[in-house]
Amino acid sequence: MHPLLHYAESQQDWLLETVEALVRAESPSTDKAAVDRCGAELARRLRDIGADVTRSPQTARGDHLVARFGGEGPPILILGHFDTVWSVGQIARMPFHRAGDRLHGPGIFDMKGGITTALLALRALDTLRLPRPQTTMLFTTDEEIGSTTSRQLIEDTARASAAVLVLEPSLPGGAAKTSRKGVGEFEITVHGVSAHAGIAPAQGANAVHELGHQIVRAQSLQDLARGLSVNVTVATGGERTNVIPDLARATVDVRVPTMADATWIDQAIRSLSTVIPGTRLEIAGGVNRPPLERTPAVVRLFELAQSCARELGRELGEGGTGGGSDGNFTAAAGVPTLDGLGPEGDGAHALHEHVLVRDLAWRAAFLAVLLTRLGFAQR
């Protein structure tokens, strides 16, 4: 057996105790006190395995953590987040427990299981005295709500790194993510003219009717064959049944596979024009998370990871997803990024959220081998 895999499997109790501690430290994105409690627990465990940990203080969100490990060669960034979508108290409704090979709990798949395997990977390299590159772990607190306070830190840390490994959940079967769509949100606001719906409807300009035209036009921009999706997900307008509405709004979710598509959809939505006389449009928002494109640099990083998986007896697959992550930012910054390196499981943001126990030790050994190989590859 590979020595790193042998060591990781010998640390099963440590793995389970660590992931349980992180899961029980509930950390909803919008609850700073709770997130900071989880951050304190994570920081303590990072220091226990030799990291130099600093906090990036935040006012309204939890403090981000930067953990640095010494090594040789250009630094590698391991990127993750410890905020979750679950409110404090959710663990009482979906308790941490093991059922066969499944380990359940809020946030365990997205992504406290991945964080735990990364900690064990660094612990394994240190214990076995194996070479590694300079390694930075950046764990943020607002990924689930848009990464508004962490984006600059993510991009700056990535630009100082030779490659980025993202601990988001793997695809079904344990595959890595070599592409992610960019994510955008637009708000279309229609201003009209109010009037009595029965006595003088012609004196009004119906904002809801105009919004209907704009919804149809926005939907016509969708091109699923090329991976471009456009969906109106929220629409509101009007207050009284007998009044021609003078205000209506719609939120438009867009997903784009390339930056060229992001530019195109932005121009197309901002070019929308009114149909009904007397109405006017306001367009706000845009593509706020650029796509992670499958570039040659991403492919080379994946192929290196694939060879590391084979060294440990597995075949690593690859795929893409329509959801975004912080890896979108690092890839758009021009840094080779490989996403979806967390353990196998299912149920992100769902009541059946879980990871597979059998994958935890393997995933830690895999990350450790990959770090070692990256250290040599970047010299």
MILOLUM-744745 format. One record per residue (C-alpha): x, y, z; residue in one letter; residue number from 1. Coordinates in steps of 0.5 Angstrom, whole numbers, plus 500, padded with zeros to 3 digits. Layout:
REM MILOLUM-744745
+-----+-----+-----+------+------+
:  px :  py :  pz : resn : resi :
+-----+-----+-----+------+------+
:   X :   Y :   Z :    A :  NUM :
...
+-----+-----+-----+------+------+
This chain:
REM MILOLUM-744745
+-----+-----+-----+------+------+
:  px :  py :  pz : resn : resi :
+-----+-----+-----+------+------+
: 500 : 500 : 500 :    M :    1 :
: 502 : 507 : 499 :    H :    2 :
: 505 : 510 : 505 :    P :    3 :
: 501 : 516 : 505 :    L :    4 :
: 495 : 512 : 504 :    L :    5 :
: 497 : 507 : 509 :    H :    6 :
: 498 : 513 : 514 :    Y :    7 :
: 491 : 517 : 512 :    A :    8 :
: 487 : 510 : 513 :    E :    9 :
: 491 : 509 : 520 :    S :   10 :
: 488 : 516 : 522 :    Q :   11 :
: 481 : 514 : 521 :    Q :   12 :
: 479 : 516 : 529 :    D :   13 :
: 482 : 523 : 528 :    W :   14 :
: 479 : 524 : 521 :    L :   15 :
: 472 : 523 : 524 :    L :   16 :
: 473 : 527 : 531 :    E :   17 :
: 475 : 533 : 527 :    T :   18 :
: 470 : 533 : 522 :    V :   19 :
: 465 : 532 : 527 :    E :   20 :
: 468 : 538 : 531 :    A :   21 :
: 467 : 542 : 525 :    L :   22 :
: 460 : 540 : 523 :    V :   23 :
: 458 : 541 : 530 :    R :   24 :
: 460 : 548 : 530 :    A :   25 :
: 455 : 551 : 526 :    E :   26 :
: 456 : 556 : 521 :    S :   27 :
: 451 : 560 : 517 :    P :   28 :
: 454 : 565 : 513 :    S :   29 :
: 450 : 571 : 516 :    T :   30 :
: 451 : 569 : 523 :    D :   31 :
: 458 : 572 : 524 :    K :   32 :
: 458 : 570 : 532 :    A :   33 :
: 457 : 563 : 530 :    A :   34 :
: 462 : 563 : 524 :    V :   35 :
: 467 : 566 : 528 :    D :   36 :
: 466 : 560 : 533 :    R :   37 :
: 467 : 555 : 528 :    C :   38 :
: 473 : 559 : 525 :    G :   39 :
: 476 : 559 : 532 :    A :   40 :
: 475 : 551 : 532 :    E :   41 :
: 478 : 551 : 525 :    L :   42 :
: 484 : 556 : 527 :    A :   43 :
: 486 : 551 : 533 :    R :   44 :
: 486 : 545 : 529 :    R :   45 :
: 490 : 548 : 524 :    L :   46 :
: 495 : 551 : 529 :    R :   47 :
: 496 : 544 : 532 :    D :   48 :
: 498 : 541 : 525 :    I :   49 :
: 504 : 547 : 524 :    G :   50 :
: 500 : 552 : 521 :    A :   51 :
: 502 : 560 : 522 :    D :   52 :
: 494 : 562 : 522 :    V :   53 :
: 492 : 569 : 521 :    T :   54 :
: 485 : 572 : 521 :    R :   55 :
: 482 : 577 : 516 :    S :   56 :
: 477 : 581 : 520 :    P :   57 :
: 470 : 582 : 518 :    Q :   58 :
: 465 : 587 : 521 :    T :   59 :
: 459 : 584 : 518 :    A :   60 :
: 461 : 577 : 516 :    R :   61 :
: 466 : 572 : 519 :    G :   62 :
: 473 : 573 : 519 :    D :   63 :
: 477 : 569 : 514 :    H :   64 :
: 483 : 565 : 516 :    L :   65 :
: 489 : 564 : 512 :    V :   66 :
: 494 : 558 : 514 :    A :   67 :
: 501 : 558 : 512 :    R :   68 :
: 505 : 552 : 511 :    F :   69 :
: 513 : 552 : 510 :    G :   70 :
: 516 : 548 : 504 :    G :   71 :
: 520 : 549 : 498 :    E :   72 :
: 518 : 552 : 491 :    G :   73 :
: 512 : 557 : 489 :    P :   74 :
: 506 : 556 : 493 :    P :   75 :
: 500 : 552 : 492 :    I :   76 :
: 493 : 555 : 495 :    L :   77 :
: 488 : 550 : 498 :    I :   78 :
: 482 : 554 : 497 :    L :   79 :
: 475 : 553 : 501 :    G :   80 :
: 470 : 556 : 505 :    H :   81 :
: 467 : 554 : 512 :    F :   82 :
: 460 : 558 : 512 :    D :   83 :
: 454 : 554 : 510 :    T :   84 :
: 447 : 555 : 508 :    V :   85 :
: 444 : 552 : 515 :    W :   86 :
: 442 : 556 : 520 :    S :   87 :
: 444 : 555 : 528 :    V :   88 :
: 440 : 549 : 530 :    G :   89 :
: 439 : 545 : 524 :    Q :   90 :
: 444 : 540 : 527 :    I :   91 :
: 438 : 538 : 532 :    A :   92 :
: 434 : 536 : 525 :    R :   93 :
: 439 : 533 : 521 :    M :   94 :
: 444 : 530 : 527 :    P :   95 :
: 451 : 528 : 526 :    F :   96 :
: 451 : 521 : 525 :    H :   97 :
: 454 : 515 : 521 :    R :   98 :
: 449 : 510 : 517 :    A :   99 :
: 454 : 505 : 514 :    G :  100 :
: 459 : 508 : 510 :    D :  101 :
: 455 : 515 : 510 :    R :  102 :
: 457 : 520 : 515 :    L :  103 :
: 451 : 525 : 515 :    H :  104 :
: 451 : 533 : 518 :    G :  105 :
: 449 : 540 : 516 :    P :  106 :
: 455 : 542 : 512 :    G :  107 :
: 459 : 536 : 512 :    I :  108 :
: 459 : 535 : 504 :    F :  109 :
: 459 : 543 : 503 :    D :  110 :
: 465 : 543 : 505 :    M :  111 :
: 467 : 541 : 512 :    K :  112 :
: 469 : 534 : 510 :    G :  113 :
: 473 : 537 : 504 :    G :  114 :
: 477 : 542 : 509 :    I :  115 :
: 478 : 536 : 514 :    T :  116 :
: 481 : 532 : 509 :    T :  117 :
: 486 : 537 : 507 :    A :  118 :
: 488 : 538 : 514 :    L :  119 :
: 490 : 531 : 514 :    L :  120 :
: 494 : 531 : 508 :    A :  121 :
: 498 : 537 : 511 :    L :  122 :
: 499 : 533 : 517 :    R :  123 :
: 501 : 526 : 513 :    A :  124 :
: 506 : 530 : 509 :    L :  125 :
: 509 : 533 : 516 :    D :  126 :
: 509 : 526 : 520 :    T :  127 :
: 512 : 522 : 514 :    L :  128 :
: 517 : 528 : 513 :    R :  129 :
: 515 : 528 : 505 :    L :  130 :
: 517 : 534 : 501 :    P :  131 :
: 512 : 539 : 499 :    R :  132 :
: 511 : 546 : 496 :    P :  133 :
: 510 : 552 : 500 :    Q :  134 :
: 502 : 551 : 502 :    T :  135 :
: 497 : 556 : 504 :    T :  136 :
: 490 : 555 : 506 :    M :  137 :
: 485 : 560 : 505 :    L :  138 :
: 478 : 559 : 508 :    F :  139 :
: 473 : 564 : 507 :    T :  140 :
: 466 : 565 : 511 :    T :  141 :
: 461 : 568 : 505 :    D :  142 :
: 462 : 563 : 499 :    E :  143 :
: 455 : 561 : 500 :    E :  144 :
: 452 : 569 : 499 :    I :  145 :
: 457 : 571 : 494 :    G :  146 :
: 464 : 572 : 497 :    S :  147 :
: 463 : 579 : 497 :    T :  148 :
: 468 : 580 : 503 :    T :  149 :
: 473 : 575 : 501 :    S :  150 :
: 473 : 576 : 493 :    R :  151 :
: 479 : 581 : 493 :    Q :  152 :
: 483 : 576 : 498 :    L :  153 :
: 482 : 570 : 494 :    I :  154 :
: 484 : 573 : 488 :    E :  155 :
: 490 : 577 : 491 :    D :  156 :
: 492 : 570 : 495 :    T :  157 :
: 491 : 566 : 488 :    A :  158 :
: 496 : 571 : 484 :    R :  159 :
: 501 : 569 : 489 :    A :  160 :
: 500 : 562 : 487 :    S :  161 :
: 503 : 557 : 482 :    A :  162 :
: 496 : 553 : 482 :    A :  163 :
: 490 : 553 : 486 :    V :  164 :
: 486 : 547 : 489 :    L :  165 :
: 479 : 548 : 491 :    V :  166 :
: 476 : 543 : 496 :    L :  167 :
: 469 : 544 : 494 :    E :  168 :
: 465 : 537 : 493 :    P :  169 :
: 467 : 532 : 488 :    S :  170 :
: 462 : 530 : 482 :    L :  171 :
: 458 : 524 : 483 :    P :  172 :
: 463 : 518 : 483 :    G :  173 :
: 469 : 523 : 485 :    G :  174 :
: 470 : 526 : 479 :    A :  175 :
: 474 : 533 : 479 :    A :  176 :
: 471 : 539 : 476 :    K :  177 :
: 475 : 542 : 470 :    T :  178 :
: 470 : 547 : 468 :    S :  179 :
: 464 : 552 : 472 :    R :  180 :
: 459 : 556 : 469 :    K :  181 :
: 460 : 564 : 470 :    G :  182 :
: 454 : 566 : 474 :    V :  183 :
: 450 : 573 : 473 :    G :  184 :
: 444 : 576 : 476 :    E :  185 :
: 440 : 582 : 473 :    F :  186 :
: 434 : 586 : 475 :    E :  187 :
: 430 : 589 : 470 :    I :  188 :
: 425 : 594 : 473 :    T :  189 :
: 420 : 597 : 469 :    V :  190 :
: 417 : 604 : 471 :    H :  191 :
: 410 : 605 : 468 :    G :  192 :
: 404 : 610 : 469 :    V :  193 :
: 398 : 608 : 474 :    S :  194 :
: 391 : 609 : 472 :    A :  195 :
: 384 : 607 : 474 :    H :  196 :
: 384 : 600 : 471 :    A :  197 :
: 376 : 601 : 470 :    G :  198 :
: 375 : 608 : 468 :    I :  199 :
: 381 : 610 : 465 :    A :  200 :
: 386 : 604 : 463 :    P :  201 :
: 388 : 608 : 457 :    A :  202 :
: 391 : 613 : 461 :    Q :  203 :
: 396 : 608 : 464 :    G :  204 :
: 402 : 605 : 462 :    A :  205 :
: 402 : 598 : 465 :    N :  206 :
: 409 : 596 : 468 :    A :  207 :
: 407 : 589 : 469 :    V :  208 :
: 405 : 588 : 461 :    H :  209 :
: 411 : 591 : 459 :    E :  210 :
: 415 : 586 : 464 :    L :  211 :
: 411 : 581 : 461 :    G :  212 :
: 414 : 583 : 454 :    H :  213 :
: 421 : 583 : 457 :    Q :  214 :
: 421 : 576 : 460 :    I :  215 :
: 419 : 573 : 454 :    V :  216 :
: 425 : 577 : 451 :    R :  217 :
: 430 : 575 : 456 :    A :  218 :
: 428 : 568 : 455 :    Q :  219 :
: 429 : 568 : 448 :    S :  220 :
: 437 : 570 : 449 :    L :  221 :
: 437 : 563 : 452 :    Q :  222 :
: 442 : 558 : 448 :    D :  223 :
: 442 : 551 : 452 :    L :  224 :
: 446 : 548 : 446 :    A :  225 :
: 452 : 552 : 448 :    R :  226 :
: 451 : 552 : 455 :    G :  227 :
: 448 : 559 : 456 :    L :  228 :
: 442 : 559 : 461 :    S :  229 :
: 437 : 565 : 462 :    V :  230 :
: 432 : 564 : 467 :    N :  231 :
: 427 : 569 : 470 :    V :  232 :
: 427 : 567 : 477 :    T :  233 :
: 423 : 572 : 481 :    V :  234 :
: 417 : 577 : 478 :    A :  235 :
: 413 : 582 : 482 :    T :  236 :
: 409 : 588 : 480 :    G :  237 :
: 402 : 591 : 482 :    G :  238 :
: 399 : 593 : 489 :    E :  239 :
: 391 : 593 : 488 :    R :  240 :
: 387 : 589 : 483 :    T :  241 :
: 383 : 596 : 480 :    N :  242 :
: 390 : 600 : 479 :    V :  243 :
: 394 : 600 : 473 :    I :  244 :
: 401 : 598 : 476 :    P :  245 :
: 406 : 603 : 475 :    D :  246 :
: 412 : 599 : 477 :    L :  247 :
: 414 : 592 : 476 :    A :  248 :
: 421 : 588 : 477 :    R :  249 :
: 424 : 581 : 475 :    A :  250 :
: 430 : 578 : 477 :    T :  251 :
: 434 : 574 : 472 :    V :  252 :
: 439 : 568 : 473 :    D :  253 :
: 444 : 567 : 468 :    V :  254 :
: 449 : 562 : 467 :    R :  255 :
: 455 : 563 : 462 :    V :  256 :
: 460 : 558 : 460 :    P :  257 :
: 466 : 563 : 457 :    T :  258 :
: 467 : 570 : 458 :    M :  259 :
: 465 : 571 : 451 :    A :  260 :
: 458 : 569 : 453 :    D :  261 :
: 459 : 573 : 459 :    A :  262 :
: 460 : 580 : 455 :    T :  263 :
: 455 : 578 : 450 :    W :  264 :
: 449 : 577 : 455 :    I :  265 :
: 451 : 583 : 459 :    D :  266 :
: 450 : 587 : 452 :    Q :  267 :
: 444 : 583 : 450 :    A :  268 :
: 440 : 585 : 457 :    I :  269 :
: 442 : 592 : 457 :    R :  270 :
: 440 : 593 : 450 :    S :  271 :
: 433 : 591 : 452 :    L :  272 :
: 428 : 596 : 450 :    S :  273 :
: 421 : 598 : 452 :    T :  274 :
: 415 : 596 : 447 :    V :  275 :
: 409 : 599 : 451 :    I :  276 :
: 409 : 607 : 450 :    P :  277 :
: 410 : 611 : 457 :    G :  278 :
: 414 : 605 : 460 :    T :  279 :
: 421 : 606 : 461 :    R :  280 :
: 427 : 600 : 464 :    L :  281 :
: 432 : 600 : 469 :    E :  282 :
: 437 : 595 : 468 :    I :  283 :
: 442 : 593 : 474 :    A :  284 :
: 446 : 587 : 476 :    G :  285 :
: 451 : 583 : 472 :    G :  286 :
: 455 : 577 : 471 :    V :  287 :
: 458 : 577 : 478 :    N :  288 :
: 462 : 570 : 478 :    R :  289 :
: 466 : 569 : 472 :    P :  290 :
: 467 : 562 : 469 :    P :  291 :
: 472 : 557 : 470 :    L :  292 :
: 474 : 555 : 463 :    E :  293 :
: 477 : 549 : 461 :    R :  294 :
: 484 : 552 : 459 :    T :  295 :
: 490 : 548 : 457 :    P :  296 :
: 493 : 550 : 464 :    A :  297 :
: 487 : 547 : 467 :    V :  298 :
: 488 : 541 : 463 :    V :  299 :
: 495 : 540 : 465 :    R :  300 :
: 493 : 541 : 472 :    L :  301 :
: 488 : 536 : 472 :    F :  302 :
: 492 : 531 : 468 :    E :  303 :
: 497 : 531 : 474 :    L :  304 :
: 492 : 530 : 479 :    A :  305 :
: 490 : 524 : 475 :    Q :  306 :
: 496 : 521 : 475 :    S :  307 :
: 497 : 522 : 483 :    C :  308 :
: 490 : 518 : 483 :    A :  309 :
: 493 : 512 : 479 :    R :  310 :
: 499 : 512 : 484 :    E :  311 :
: 493 : 511 : 489 :    L :  312 :
: 490 : 506 : 485 :    G :  313 :
: 484 : 510 : 482 :    R :  314 :
: 482 : 513 : 476 :    E :  315 :
: 480 : 520 : 477 :    L :  316 :
: 475 : 523 : 472 :    G :  317 :
: 473 : 530 : 470 :    E :  318 :
: 467 : 534 : 469 :    G :  319 :
: 463 : 541 : 469 :    G :  320 :
: 457 : 544 : 473 :    T :  321 :
: 453 : 550 : 472 :    G :  322 :
: 454 : 552 : 479 :    G :  323 :
: 459 : 557 : 481 :    G :  324 :
: 465 : 557 : 487 :    S :  325 :
: 471 : 561 : 489 :    D :  326 :
: 475 : 557 : 484 :    G :  327 :
: 471 : 561 : 479 :    N :  328 :
: 475 : 568 : 481 :    F :  329 :
: 482 : 564 : 481 :    T :  330 :
: 481 : 561 : 474 :    A :  331 :
: 479 : 568 : 472 :    A :  332 :
: 485 : 571 : 475 :    A :  333 :
: 489 : 567 : 470 :    G :  334 :
: 492 : 562 : 476 :    V :  335 :
: 491 : 554 : 474 :    P :  336 :
: 485 : 552 : 478 :    T :  337 :
: 482 : 545 : 479 :    L :  338 :
: 476 : 544 : 483 :    D :  339 :
: 471 : 539 : 486 :    G :  340 :
: 477 : 536 : 490 :    L :  341 :
: 473 : 534 : 496 :    G :  342 :
: 470 : 527 : 498 :    P :  343 :
: 465 : 523 : 495 :    E :  344 :
: 458 : 524 : 498 :    G :  345 :
: 451 : 528 : 496 :    D :  346 :
: 446 : 532 : 498 :    G :  347 :
: 449 : 539 : 498 :    A :  348 :
: 444 : 544 : 501 :    H :  349 :
: 439 : 538 : 502 :    A :  350 :
: 437 : 534 : 508 :    L :  351 :
: 440 : 528 : 506 :    H :  352 :
: 447 : 531 : 506 :    E :  353 :
: 453 : 526 : 507 :    H :  354 :
: 460 : 524 : 505 :    V :  355 :
: 462 : 517 : 504 :    L :  356 :
: 467 : 515 : 510 :    V :  357 :
: 471 : 510 : 505 :    R :  358 :
: 473 : 516 : 501 :    D :  359 :
: 476 : 521 : 507 :    L :  360 :
: 482 : 517 : 508 :    A :  361 :
: 484 : 516 : 500 :    W :  362 :
: 482 : 523 : 499 :    R :  363 :
: 487 : 526 : 504 :    A :  364 :
: 492 : 521 : 501 :    A :  365 :
: 491 : 524 : 494 :    F :  366 :
: 491 : 531 : 496 :    L :  367 :
: 498 : 530 : 500 :    A :  368 :
: 501 : 526 : 493 :    V :  369 :
: 498 : 532 : 489 :    L :  370 :
: 502 : 537 : 493 :    L :  371 :
: 508 : 533 : 493 :    T :  372 :
: 508 : 532 : 485 :    R :  373 :
: 506 : 540 : 485 :    L :  374 :
: 512 : 542 : 489 :    G :  375 :
: 517 : 538 : 484 :    F :  376 :
: 513 : 540 : 478 :    A :  377 :
: 513 : 548 : 479 :    Q :  378 :
: 521 : 548 : 480 :    R :  379 :
+-----+-----+-----+------+------+
